[in-house]
Amino acid sequence: TKRPTAYSRRETKRIRGKQKSSSGAETATDANKEKSPGLASAQNLCIAGPSSHTPMAMMDQQLRRDEDRHDRQQDDHDSAPEIVPHHNDILLGRGGKNNQHVGNEQLRNLARAQRDTYRHSSKKGKSYISRQIVSYVRGMDPPARFLKKDSVTGRWVDVGDDIAREKAAQALRDAVSALHAGDKSGGGGGGGGGG
C-alpha cells in the first residue's frame, strides 16, 4: 500500500536541498555548479568516502543537482517526444535483446571494475558506489538513460534514479557473484586437472 504524502518526491528533494544549502553544506557559485569533474576511467569512481573534500564529494554534489534536473525532466514526460534508445542507454526488462544492448554491457563493465571495492564496502558504501555508477553513466555523452518499455503504450520511459540505482546495485551483485563463481571453478578446476 502506498501511504499518502503531503509533497511529491521532487518537492521533498527541493525542500531537503534548501535545508542543506541554508546550513552551509553547499557554497559553490552557480558558475561552479555547472562544472562537473571529469572521470578518466571507471576505476576512479570510488577513491574516497562521501564525506571527504575530494573530487568524489564534488561528484556527490553534482549527483544531487543532476537528480533534481532529472526530476524536472520527468515532470515534462507527458509532453515529451517518443524516446528512441541510443548506445549509452541501459534497457530494463527481460530478454536477451535488452541484455545484449551496448549500454547494458557498459554498465556490467563498470560493475566489474568496482566489484572488489563493492564487495569490501559497508552497506552505506555499497549504496554510494551504486549512486556513483548511475551518476557516471548519466554524465556520458550522450547521457545514458535507464529505460523500460511501457506495457500499455509500448513507448520507452526513463524509470528515474531510484530504479536506476537498484539496477546498478544488481549489476554490482552479479559482478561479485561472477567473481566468486570464477574463484570456485577456476581455482578448483586448475588444481584438480593436473592429477
C-alpha positions as CSV (number, residue, x, y, z in Angstrom):
1,T,0.0,0.0,0.0
2,K,1.1,3.5,-0.8
3,R,1.0,6.0,2.1
4,P,-0.3,9.5,1.3
5,T,2.3,12.2,1.2
6,A,2.0,15.9,1.6
7,Y,4.7,16.6,-1.0
8,S,5.7,15.0,-4.3
9,R,9.1,13.3,-4.4
10,R,10.5,16.3,-6.4
11,E,9.2,18.8,-3.8
12,T,10.7,16.8,-1.0
13,K,14.1,16.8,-2.6
14,R,13.9,20.5,-3.2
15,I,13.0,21.1,0.4
16,R,15.9,18.9,1.6
17,G,18.2,20.7,-0.8
18,K,17.2,24.1,0.7
19,Q,17.7,22.8,4.2
20,K,21.2,21.7,3.2
21,S,22.1,25.0,1.5
22,S,20.8,27.0,4.4
23,S,23.1,25.1,6.8
24,G,26.1,26.0,4.6
25,A,26.6,22.5,3.1
26,E,26.8,23.8,-0.4
27,T,28.6,27.0,-1.0
28,A,29.5,26.7,-4.7
29,T,28.6,29.5,-7.0
30,D,26.2,29.0,-9.9
31,A,29.2,29.1,-12.3
32,N,31.0,26.4,-10.4
33,K,27.8,24.3,-10.2
34,E,27.8,23.9,-14.0
35,K,31.3,22.4,-13.9
36,S,31.4,18.6,-13.4
37,P,34.6,16.8,-12.5
38,G,35.7,14.5,-15.3
39,L,36.5,10.9,-14.8
40,A,39.5,9.4,-16.6
41,S,38.2,5.8,-16.1
42,A,35.7,3.7,-14.2
43,Q,38.5,2.9,-11.8
44,N,38.4,6.4,-10.4
45,L,34.7,6.1,-9.2
46,C,35.4,5.2,-5.6
47,I,38.6,6.7,-4.3
48,A,37.3,8.2,-1.0
49,G,34.2,8.2,1.1
50,P,31.3,10.6,0.5
51,S,32.2,12.9,3.5
52,S,35.7,13.8,2.3
53,H,36.6,17.0,0.4
54,T,37.7,15.3,-2.7
55,P,36.5,15.1,-6.3
56,M,34.2,12.4,-5.1
57,A,32.4,14.9,-2.8
58,M,32.1,17.3,-5.7
59,M,30.7,14.4,-7.8
60,D,28.2,13.8,-5.0
61,Q,27.0,17.4,-5.1
62,Q,26.8,17.1,-8.9
63,L,24.7,13.9,-8.5
64,R,22.2,15.8,-6.3
65,R,21.9,18.6,-8.9
66,D,21.6,16.0,-11.7
67,E,18.8,14.2,-9.8
68,D,16.9,17.5,-9.5
69,R,17.4,18.2,-13.2
70,H,16.3,14.7,-14.0
71,D,13.2,15.1,-11.8
72,R,12.2,18.3,-13.7
73,Q,12.6,16.4,-16.9
74,Q,10.4,13.6,-15.6
75,D,7.6,16.2,-14.9
76,D,7.7,17.1,-18.6
77,H,7.5,13.4,-19.6
78,D,3.8,13.6,-20.7
79,S,4.6,16.2,-23.4
80,A,8.0,14.8,-24.4
81,P,8.6,13.2,-27.8
82,E,9.0,9.5,-28.1
83,I,12.2,8.1,-26.7
84,V,14.5,6.2,-29.0
85,P,17.2,4.2,-27.2
86,H,20.8,5.1,-28.1
87,H,24.1,3.2,-27.5
88,N,24.6,4.5,-23.9
89,D,21.1,3.8,-22.7
90,I,20.5,0.9,-20.3
91,L,17.4,-1.1,-21.2
92,L,15.4,-2.8,-18.4
93,G,13.3,-5.8,-18.8
94,R,13.6,-9.4,-19.6
95,G,15.1,-10.9,-22.7
96,G,18.4,-11.3,-24.5
97,K,17.9,-8.3,-26.7
98,N,17.9,-5.9,-23.7
99,N,20.7,-7.8,-22.0
100,Q,22.9,-7.6,-25.1
101,H,22.4,-3.8,-25.7
102,V,25.7,-1.9,-25.7
103,G,24.6,0.3,-22.8
104,N,23.8,-2.7,-20.6
105,E,27.3,-4.2,-21.4
106,Q,28.9,-0.8,-20.4
107,L,27.0,-1.0,-17.1
108,R,28.3,-4.5,-16.5
109,N,31.9,-3.4,-17.3
110,L,31.6,-0.6,-14.8
111,A,30.2,-3.0,-12.2
112,R,33.1,-5.4,-12.9
113,A,35.6,-2.6,-12.4
114,Q,34.1,-1.7,-9.0
115,R,33.3,-5.2,-7.7
116,D,36.3,-5.6,-5.4
117,T,35.6,-2.2,-3.7
118,Y,31.9,-3.0,-3.6
119,R,32.5,-6.5,-2.1
120,H,34.5,-5.0,0.8
121,S,32.3,-2.0,1.4
122,S,29.7,-1.4,4.1
123,K,26.0,-1.2,3.3
124,K,26.3,2.6,3.1
125,G,29.4,2.3,1.0
126,K,27.7,-0.1,-1.5
127,S,24.8,2.4,-1.8
128,Y,27.3,5.2,-2.5
129,I,29.1,3.1,-5.2
130,S,25.8,2.3,-7.0
131,R,24.8,6.1,-6.9
132,Q,28.2,7.0,-8.4
133,I,27.8,4.5,-11.2
134,V,24.4,6.0,-12.0
135,S,25.8,9.5,-11.9
136,Y,28.7,8.4,-14.2
137,V,26.6,6.8,-16.9
138,R,24.1,9.7,-16.8
139,G,27.1,12.0,-17.4
140,M,28.2,10.2,-20.6
141,D,27.9,11.8,-24.0
142,P,25.1,11.3,-24.9
143,P,23.7,10.9,-21.4
144,A,22.6,7.4,-20.5
145,R,19.0,6.8,-19.5
146,F,17.6,3.8,-17.7
147,L,14.7,2.8,-20.0
148,K,11.8,0.4,-19.6
149,K,9.2,-0.2,-22.2
150,D,5.7,0.8,-21.0
151,S,3.4,-2.2,-21.3
152,V,0.4,-0.1,-22.1
153,T,1.8,2.4,-24.6
154,G,4.7,0.4,-25.9
155,R,6.9,3.5,-25.5
156,W,10.3,3.7,-23.7
157,V,10.2,5.6,-20.5
158,D,13.0,6.7,-18.2
159,V,12.5,4.9,-14.9
160,G,14.3,7.5,-12.7
161,D,17.2,7.3,-10.4
162,D,15.8,5.1,-7.7
163,I,15.2,2.2,-10.0
164,A,18.5,3.1,-11.8
165,R,20.4,2.7,-8.5
166,E,18.6,-0.7,-8.0
167,K,19.8,-1.8,-11.5
168,A,23.3,-0.6,-10.8
169,A,23.3,-2.4,-7.4
170,Q,22.1,-5.6,-9.1
171,A,24.9,-5.3,-11.7
172,L,27.4,-5.0,-8.9
173,R,26.0,-8.0,-7.0
174,D,26.1,-10.0,-10.3
175,A,29.7,-9.0,-10.8
176,V,30.6,-10.1,-7.3
177,S,28.8,-13.4,-7.8
178,A,30.6,-14.0,-11.1
179,L,33.9,-13.3,-9.3
180,H,33.0,-15.9,-6.6
181,A,31.9,-18.4,-9.3
182,G,35.2,-17.9,-11.1
183,D,37.1,-18.5,-7.9
184,K,35.3,-21.8,-7.3
185,S,35.5,-23.1,-10.9
186,G,38.9,-21.5,-11.8
187,G,40.7,-22.3,-8.6
188,G,39.3,-25.8,-8.1
189,G,39.5,-26.8,-11.7
190,G,43.0,-25.7,-12.2
191,G,44.4,-27.5,-9.2
192,G,42.5,-30.7,-9.8
193,G,43.3,-31.0,-13.5
194,G,46.9,-32.0,-13.0
195,G,46.2,-35.2,-11.2
